[in-house]
Amino acid sequence: MWKTISVAAWVIAGAFGLAPAAFSQESGGEWQHASALTGTPKYRPDFSRFDYVNPDAPKGGELKYYATGTFDSLNPIPYGGSKAAGLSLVFETLMTPAEDEIDAQYGLLAEGFRVPEDLSFVTYSLNPEARFSDGEPVTAEDVVFSFERLKELNAMYANYYRHVVSAEVTGEREVTFSFDETGNRELPQIVGQLMVLPKHWFEDGRDVSASTLDKIVGSGPYEIAEVNPGSSITYRLRDDYWGRDLPVNVGRNNFGSVNFLYFADLDVAFEAFRAGTFDFWVETRAKRWATGYNFPAVKDGQVKREAVPNPLRKTGIMQALVPNNRRAPFDDERVREALIYAFDFETINKNQLSDAYSRNNSYWFGTDLASSGLPQGEELQILESVRDLVPPEVFNTASKLPVGGTEAESRANLQKAFQLLKEAGFERRGSQMVNAKTGEPFSFEILLDNPSLQVVVLPYVENLRKLGIDASVRVVDTSQYQNRVNDFDYDMIWELWAQSLSPGNEQFNYWGSRSVDQPGSENYAGVSDPGVDALIGKIVFADDRDTLVAATKALDRVLLAHDFVIPLYYSKDYRIAYWNTIAHPGFPEYGLDFPAAWWSTEAE
C-alpha cells in the first residue's frame, strides 16, 4: 500500500474478516465498517475511540509548526506546483487508519463498504452527515469527480489507481469502483484512501488543473483561515465540523488553530525553534541531537526531547542518492555499481554523523520484508519463475554493500570503482575520468533542496574526484526542486521511499516500466525492467501473507542487484523535541499521530 501515513497481504478470511460464504456477486457482500490487510481489524463496529487517544484532551490553543521552502498552491489535484503544508487537515478520505495497527482502516467519510468474493469491485456508502465547510453535503458525485480528476491530472494517483478503471454513482450515497482484474486484494482498501474534494467548488469557474491560492473548502476538521503566499498558512478548527464525534475522531483534532511557518533553511528554522517561534521539531541531524540542545529552555524543562523507536517501523526505509537511469552513463549498471563503491558510508557516519546511523541495506530496511542471505523456500521458487528476467547473481550471491572506514578499505573500494568504470568504457586522462571513445569528461550534478545534506554529499564528491569524476552540488528551493523532480530533470537527487509492510500497487509507481516516463511519478531512478515488473505482479496477486513476504523479498533482492541507487542510511530512532506548550497522550505502536492526538497545554 501507499507510503503515506500518512504515511499502505491482506488476510481477509474472505476479504474483510468474513467467511467467503458471506459474499455474493449480486450484493457485493455484506457491509463492513473496517478493513485490514494484515490480520483482522482490532476495533469492532461498536468501538467508541482509538485506545491511544486522550478522550478528555482540551480543544483550543495554537500549534505553531514549520515547513521548508515555499508554496504556490492550495489545489491538491495536479502534480505540478508546490502544495501548501497541512492540506490534509482540510480534506478527508473515505477511510482513515488507526496508528496502533499496521494497516487497518475505519470509516470516515464512508460509513461502510462491501466487496464481492472475486474482489472485482468495491462499493462505499457515504455517511449522510458528511458536509463540506461551506455547508454543502459530501455526495457520491464528489467522490467520482475526485477519483477521475486525481487519476487524470496526477501521475502518482494514476499509477496507484491504474487497475481501478471506473467510479460510478450506484445509489443515493453509494459509489462503486470497478477493477480491471479480479483477485487483487489490495484494491478495495486503497480506494478507501481516496481524498474527496468538492466538485461544486471547482465547477464554480475554477480550473481544476491549475494552481490556486483561493481558499478551497474541504470536509475535514480544519478550514483555511489565513494565507501569506510562500511564507505561512493558518488553519482554523471548525466549530461546525460534521465528524467531530465519530469514533475515529474522539480525542483528536484538538488544536484551535495550526499555523505553518516557512523557512528557506533548516538551520535557520532550528534557531527559530530554540527561540520558541514554533512548538515542534523533528531532528534529522545526529550531531545536533548530541550537542545542540544545551540551550536554557532544555535545561529548565520547557523543551522536551524524546527519541522514539521509529514510528515508521511499520514501513521499510530506503534513503538513497538516486542517479537518473534515463541518462547516460547512469544507464550502465557498472557505472552505478562504481558510484556505490565510491560512497564511504563508515567514514561519513563517523566523521559527519556521530556514528548515529545504520546503512540502508534493503528497500524494506528494518522490517521482516528485507531480503538477506541467499533465497530459500518460496522466495527461491518465485525467483525461479522469472529466472530469465533477473540477474543471475540473485541465486548465488548475497547482496552486500562495500564497507569502508579505514584508509585501506577506502583505497580498495576506489580501486574496484575504477575497474568497473574501465569496464564501462571510461579511462583516466590526467586528472579526469573520460569516455574512452569520445573523450567526454564524466561529470554530473547532484540536485538538493536542503543545504544541510551537503555535510554528507560533499565528502562523497571528494571521493568521486579521486576517481576523476567531476560531481557538482546544486541546492535549489523546494518549489524548483519539486518541479525538476516531477519532470525528471536531474542527474542525481537525494530521495527516500517509505515502504509499507503490505506492499502492493504503489510499487508500479516506484519501479514499474509504465511509470518511468510519467511526469510526477515516484520512479525517481528511472527503472524500466521486465523482471522488476513481473515481481511487482507477484506481490500484487499474492494469495496470502507468506507469499507476499516471499515476493517482496524477491523484489528487494532484484532491485539491490541492479544497483539502481546509492543506499544511504537511516536512524532506528525518531528524534523529536517540543515545547511544553503542547502535549501528547503517549505514542501508538506505529506512529506519533501528530498533530491529531496532541493538544495545547494552554487550552487547559
N, C-alpha and C positions, 0 to 999 in steps of 0.2 A: 504494500500500500504506500500512499504518498508519504514523503518525509515530513510534511508539515505536522506540527504537534498541535504542531502546530499543529512541527510539528508534527502507519499505514500498511499457514494453510488453515484453512478455515475448517475447524471441527464443528460440524453442524448436526450430527446425529440425524440427519436430514439437513436442512440448511441453517436453521437458527435454534438448535437445541430441541427440535421436534423429530419424532419418528417419521420416516418417509410416508407412512400411511396417512399422515395429516394433510398431505398436499393433493391437489387435483389440478389438472390442466385448465379446467374451466374457471375455477375460482382464483387460481394463483396461490392457493394455500391459505392458511389461517393468518389473521392479523397478529403481528408481533410488535412488542414495544422496544426491543433491543436486539443487537446482533453482536457477534464476536467471531473473529477468525481463528482464535486460539482458545479452545475450551468453550465454556458457556458463559453468558453474562452473569456477573456477580449479583447485580441488583434486580430483584423481581419486579413485576408490574406495579406493585403497591408501595414501592420504596418512597421514602419521604425526602431524602437528600443523600449526597455522597458522604461517606464516612469521614473523610479527611477535612471537611469544612467546619467552620465555626458558625452554627446557625444563628448565634446571637451577635455576630460581627456588626459593629455600628456602621451606619450609612452616613456618608458625608466626607468632608475634608478633601484635600487635593493630593494627587500623586504627580510629582514632577519627575519626568524621565528624560533620557537623552536619545538622540539619533545622530547619525553622521551624514555628512554630505549635504544634500538639499532635496527638495521635491518640487514637482511641477504639475501634479495631477491628483485629483481625488476620484478619478474614474478607475475602478479596479479591472475593467474588462480587457482593453487592448494590452498587448505585451510591451509596447513601447512606453517611453516616458519613465519618470521616477515617481513612484507612488508614495503618498504621504504615509508615514509610520502610524500604526494604530487603527487602520481602517477596519480591521476585524472586530473592533468594538462596535461598529455601526452595522455591519452586515452579519446575517446569520445563515447557518446551513440547515439542511433538513434534519440531520442528526448531529450529536455532539459527543466527544469522547469523555470517558472517566479516566483520570490520571492515576488511579490506583489499579488499573488493568492494562494489559498490553495493548489491546486493540478493540475493546468493546465500545459500542456507540449506543446512545439513547436518544429518544425523541426530543426534538427541539421545535423547529417549525412543523415537522411531521409528528403526528401523534401515533403513527404506526405504519407498517408496511407488510407486504406479503409477496411471496415468490412461488412459482410452480416447482415441481420436483426436478425438472430438467434445467432450471435456472436460465430460461430463455428470456425472461423479463422480470421486472420488479415494479410493483405499484406502491406508491407512497400516498398516504392520506394526510392532508394538512390539518393542523389544529385550527378549529373555527375561530379562535380568539386572536390569532396572529394578525398584527397590524404594523404598518409602517409608521414612522414618526409623524407623518402628515395626516394620520388617521385613516388612510386607505387600507382595506384588508389585503392581506397577502393571499394571492389567488393561484390557482393551478396555471393560469396563463403566465403569471410572473415566473413560475418555475420553468416552463417551456421556453420562454423568452431568454432567461438566464442561461440555460443549457445551450441553446442554439447560438447565442451571441458569444459566449465564452469559447465554445468549440470553434466557431468561425474566426474569431479575432485574436485568439491567444494560443500559441503553439503548445504551451505547457498543457493546457486543457485539451487541446486537440489530440495530443498523444495519450494523455491519461484516459480520455474517454473514447479512444479510437474504436473500441468494439461496442460502444453504445451508439446505435445507429439512429435512434429517434426518441423524442419525448412527446407524448400526446396527452391531451386532457381526456380522461376516460370517466369522469364523474364530476360532481359539483365541486369537490375539493380533492380530486384524485388525479395523479399524474402517473402514467405508465411509461417506463423506459424499456425499450426493446434492444436486444443484443444480436449481433451477427453470428453468434456462436452459442452453443449450449455447454453446460458443464463447467463454465468459468466461475468458480465460487466466490471470487473477489468482486465481480462486477456489481452485484446488488448492493454491497456495502459501500463501495467507493462512490456510487451515485448519491448515497446519503451525505457525502461530504460536499455536495454541490452548494455553492454560495448563491443565495437567491437575492435578486436585485429588482427594483421597482420598474416594471415595464412602462407604467404611465408617466413616470418622471422623465425617462429618456425619450418618450414619444411626444413630449411637450416641446418640440422644436429643438431638441438637443441631438448632437451627433454621437451615437453610441461608440463609434470607433475613435473618437478624438479625446485628447487630454482636456481636462477642465478643472477649474478651481471653484466652480459652483458647489454649494453645499448640498451634496447628494443626500437623499434620505434613505434610511435603511430600517430594518425591523429590530435591530439589536438594542441592547440596554443603553447605549450612548448615542448622542447626536452630535454633529459637528457644531461647535459653538463659535470658534474664532479661528481664522486662518491668516497667518502672516506669511505670504508666499516665500518658501525657501528657508524660513527661519524658525517658525514654530506653528504648532497646531494644537488646539484645545478641544477636548470632547467633554460634554456635559451629560451626567446621568439623567435619564428621562424619568420624570415623575409618573408619566403615563405608560411606562414600559409594560407591554402586554404579558410578557413571560416572567415577570418578577417572582411569582410564587410557584413556578414549575419546579419539580424536584431537582432537576439538573442545575437550577439557579439559586436554590436556597443557600444562604451563606456566601454568595458570590456577587460580583459586580457591586462592590461596596463603596468605592471612591466616588465622591460627589462630582469630581472632575479629574481628567487625566490630561496632562499637558506635556507634549513632546517638544524639547528644545533641541535645535540642530547645531552641531559643531562641525567645523571643517576638519578638525584634527582630534584624535583620541587623547593625546597628551593634554591638550587644552581642556577637553571635556573632563578629564580626571581632576585637573586643578579646580574646575567648577564644582565637581562633586565634593572635593575636600572643603570647599568654601560653603557648602550647603545649598548650592544653586538647584540641585535636584537630589532625589531621595535614594536612588537605587543604582548600583554599579555592578557590572559583570566584569571581573578581572581576567584578562586574557594574557597578561604578561607575568610569567613566573617570578622574574627578578623583582618587579614592583610589588608583587604579593609578599615576597620575602623581606623587602627592605623599605618599601614606600608607604607603609601605614604607621608611621611613628608620629603622626600629627596629633595635636591635643584632643580632637574630638574622638579619636580612637581610644586614647589613654583614659579619658573620663567616661567612656561608655556611651557617648552619644552616637557613635558609629559602630555598628556590629559587623563582625566578619564571620562568615561560615564557609567551610569547604565541604560541600555537599557531595556525597557519592553521586557521580554524574547522572543527572536526571535524564540524560539522553541514553541511558543504559538500555532502554527498550529499542534503541536504534544502534546500528553499526556505523562507525565513523570512518570515512576516507577523506582526509585533508591532504591536498597534494598541489604541487606545481604541475600545471596541465599544459603540455605542448599541443598546439593545434595540428592534429594529424592530417588535416586537409591540405597543409602546406608542406612543401619540401624544405628541408630534408627530414622533417619530423614524420613523414610517411614511411620512413625506413626504420624498421624495428631495431636494427643495430645501432642507429643513432640514438634512439630513445633509451636503449639499454646503457649506452655510453654516458648519457646525461644522468642516469641513476647512479652509476659508479662515481661520477664526479661530485655527488652530494654527500658530504661527510657529516652525517647526522650526529654521530657521537661527539665530534669536536664542537659542533654548533650547540648541541644540547648542553655541553659542559660550560662553554665559554659565554654563550649568549642567553641560555635559557635556564641556568641554575640547576641543571640536571633534573628538571621537574617533569619531563615528558617521556612518553613511550612511543616508539616508532609505529606508524600505521603499516602493519604487515598484511592487511586484509581489507577488502572493501566492506567487510562487516566486522571491523576491528572491535574487540571487546565483547563479542557475542558468541553463542554456540553455532552460529551460521558461518563462522570463519573457517576456511579450509586450512588444513595442516597436514604435515607428513605426506604420505602417498595415498592416493584414493583407494578406498576399500568399499566392499559391500555395494549398496545401492548406488552410491556416488560413482563407483567404478563402472557399474552397469550403464548408468546414464552417459558417462563419457564414452564408453564403448559404442553406444548407439549413434554417436556423432564423431567417431574416430577420424573419419576422413576430412572433418571440418575444423579440427582443433590442433594446436601444436603438439607434436609427438611427445615432447618432454613432460607434458602434464601426467603421463602414465608412469614415468620412471624417475622423475626428478622433483624433489620437494622444493617449493618456492622459498627462496631465501634472499633477503636483501644484503648487499655488501655491508661489511662492518668496518668502520674507520676508528678514529680516536687516537691513534698513535702515528708517528711520522712514517713508520714502516708500512702500516696498513694503508695510510693515505696514499703513499707512493705507489703501492701495489695496485690500488684501485684506479689511480690515474693511468697507470701503465695498461691496465685492462681496458679502460675507456679509449686510450689511444689506439690500441689494437682493433677495437670494434669500429672506430672511425675509419681506420685504414681499410678494413674490410668493406666498409660502406662507400669507399671511393674518395676518401679525403687524404690529404697529406700535409705535412708541416713544411711551410716555406718561410724561413726566417722565424719571426715571432707569430706568424699567422697560420691557422688551420684553414686550408682552402680545398675546394673541389678540384681533384687531380686533373680532370678533363677541361674544365672551364677556367680554372684559376680564381673563381669567385670565392671571396672570404666567407667563412662560416660565421655569420653574425645574426643576432636576433634580439628582440625587445621583450622584456618581462613587464607586463602591464599590471599595475596595482591600484587599488582605491584606498589604501590605508598606509600612510608613510611609516607606521611603526613596524610593518612587516619587513622593512629593509634590514632590520637587525639580523634577520635570517637570510634574506636574499643576497645581501652584499657579500658575505663570506662565500656563498655559492658562486657568485660572479667571479670572485678572485680565483677560485679553484678552476673555473672554466677558462680563465685567462692563461692558467698554467698549461692548458692544452692548446692554446692559440685561438680559442673561441671568444669572439667579441660579443659579450652579452651586456646589454644596457638595461637600466631600470627606469620606467616612467610611471610616476604617480599622478593620477588624474582624479577629479572629483567623482563622487558616487554616480551622478547622473550620466556623465560622459562614459564612465566605466561600464555601467549597465547597458547603455546604448551600443557600445562596441562589442560587448559580450553577446548581446542579443543578435547582432549581425555577424558574429564570429570573426570580428575584425581585430585579430591579435595573433601574436606568435606564441606567447606563453602567458598564462594567468595563474593566480592562486585561487583555488576553489575548494569547496567542501561538499560532500554528499553525506546526508544523514539517512542511513538505510533502515527501513522498518524490519522488525522481526517477522513480519508477514509480507515479504516482498511479493510483488505481482506486476500489474500493468505499468507502473511507473518506470520499470526497467526499460521498456521500449523508449521512454523519453530520455533516459540516461545514456543508453548504449545502442538502441535499435537503429538499423540502417535507414528506416523511414524518417527518423528524426535528424539525421546527420546534416541535412540542408534546410531544415525548418527553422527560420529565424525565431529566436525566443525559446527554443528547446534547451534542455539541460544536458544535451550531448556535447559538452564543452570540449572533450578530447577529439571529437570527430570520428567516433567509432562506427565503422560500417563493415561488419564481418559476419559471414553466414553461420559460423559456429556459435558466435555470441547470440545471434537471432534465434537459433534453434534451441539454445539452452534457456533463453527467456521464455520460449514457448513451453518448455518442460516445467518451469516454475509456475507459470500461469495456470497450467492444466494439471498440476499435482493433485493426486487423489486424496492424499492425507498428509499429515504433518511430517511424517518420516520422509516421504518422497519430496516434499517441499524443501526440507533441510538438505537432503542429498543433492537436489538440483541446484540449490543456491550455492552450496559448497563447490559444485562443479563449475558454475558460472564464475564464482570468485577466483577459482584456480586458473581458469582460462583468461580472465581479464588480467590477472597478475602475470601470466606467461607472456602476454603480448606487450608488456611494459608500456601501456598507454599513458601512464602518468608517473611522476616522480613522487613517491609517497613521502609525506612529511611526518606529522606526529599529532598526538592528542593527549589531553590530561585525563586521568581516571577520576579526578575531582572537578566539580563545577564551583568556581570560586566567586562568591558574591559578597558585597558589602552594602549596608544600607543604614540610613539614619533612623534614629528611634522615633521618628515621626510616622513610621509605618510599621506594621507587624503582620505576622502570618500564624496560621494555626498548627504549624508542623507541615512536613512535606509528604505528599503522597508518594507511593513507591516509584512511580515512573515520571515524575515531573516536579515542578515548583508551583504549578497553577498560578503563575504570576501574569498579570496582576489580579486575576479574577477572585482568588480566595483570600487575598490580602486586604488590609484595611488601614485607614488613617487613625493613629492614636490621638490625634487632635479632634477627632469626631466623637470620642468617648465622653 
